[in-house]
Amino acid sequence: MLEAIPSDIAREITAAVSVPTIGIGAGVACDGQVLVSYDMLGMDETFKPRFVRRFATLGARSRTRSART
């Protein structure tokens, strides 16, 4: 598990070890990636890791929907 490290370092580590590397914010050179659905779905608008693409804003939507009911 390589978390929040520069991609060039992740690439070097991946090349140097014989086991698969899994990255979370470590670039595309890792053998796999972790994506946290809570972050991707925008459940907390105050926290946005720079390496996560946000696909929705469900936190805000759920509060808006709750306010209408």
Protein Blocks (a to p, Z undefined) as FASTA:
>chain_A
ZZhiafklmmmmmmmpcbdcddehiajkbmbdcddfklmnopalkbccfkbccfbdfklm
mmmmmmmZZ
